[in-house]
Amino acid sequence: MPLQCPYCLSLRNRRRNSAIQLGAALGTVFGVGCAVRTPIVKSIPAEALAKAVLESLRAGMKGGLIGAQMGEHFDEQFQTSKRCLNCGQTFVVKQTSN
């Protein structure tokens, strides 16, 4: 049986995946931050600058993917937050032990 919204009793709701989104954002920021460890000065060659930018983008993508995977694991293991598509309210569905 689909879950009902406790506010309007609608059956139209979806999972929020907030931990996945947070993990991806933090992973991207930390990935880029770790890649940008060389200070940029005025006399840096164009090739080195291009390489640093590409490395930062690559590290950001890797960090985002790792963070999203960690967030997905967190969302699966703990409480699931849902958003009602009818009234827009959010509510938490407590996991039951099997």
N, C-alpha and C positions, 0 to 999 in steps of 0.2 A: 504494500500500500504506500503510495507517495506521501511524503510529509506535507502537513498543512502549516501554513503560516499561523502563528499564534495570535496575530493581530487582526487579520481579515479573513482567515480560514481558506485562503486561496491555495490551490495545489501547484501553482506556477511559481517555482523557486529554483535557484541555482546555487551551486557551491561557489564561495567567494575566493578560495585559494589565496588568502592573504599572505600566508607564510611563503608560498612560492614566489609571489610578486616581491615581497620584502627581501627574500634571499637572493633573487636575481639582481635586484637593484644594488644591494650591498656588495654582492660578489663582483659586479661590474665596476663599482667605485673602487673597491680594494684592488682589483686586478689592474686597473689603469694606474692607480696610485703606486703600486709596486713596480710597474714598468717604467714610470717616470721617476727614475732615481738619479739621473744625470742632470745636473743643472744646465739650463739653456743659457748660453752667453751669446754676445753679438757676433763673435768670430766662428761660430759653429758652421761647418760645411753643409751645403744643401743635402748631400747624400746622407749624412749622419742625422740630420733633422728628419728627413723622410723616413729613414729606418726607425727612428725613435717613435714617430707618429704611428707607423704601421705596427710596431711592437706593442704600443699602448692599446691600439684597437684589438689586436689579437688577444692580449692579456685580459682586456675588458670582456671580450666574448667568452673566453674560457672561464673567467670568474663568474660571469652571469649564469653560465650553464651549471657550474658546480653549485652556486648558491640556489638556483632553482631546484636542483635535485635534492639538496638538503631541505629546502622548504617543503617540497612534495612529501618527503619522508615525515617531516614534522606534522603536516596537515593530515597524513594518514594515521599517525600514531595518537594524535590528541584530538581535542574537540573540533568538530567541523562547524564552520560558520556558513550560514546560508543567507541569501538576499531574496526577498519576495519580489517577483517581477510585477506583481499587481500593485502593492502599496509602497514598495521601496524600503520597508523595514528590514533590519538584519536580526537574525536570531541564531542561537547556538544549539546544535544538536549534540547531546551527550552520547559518546560511544558506549555501547554495551559490551560487557565481557562475554566471550563465547567459550 
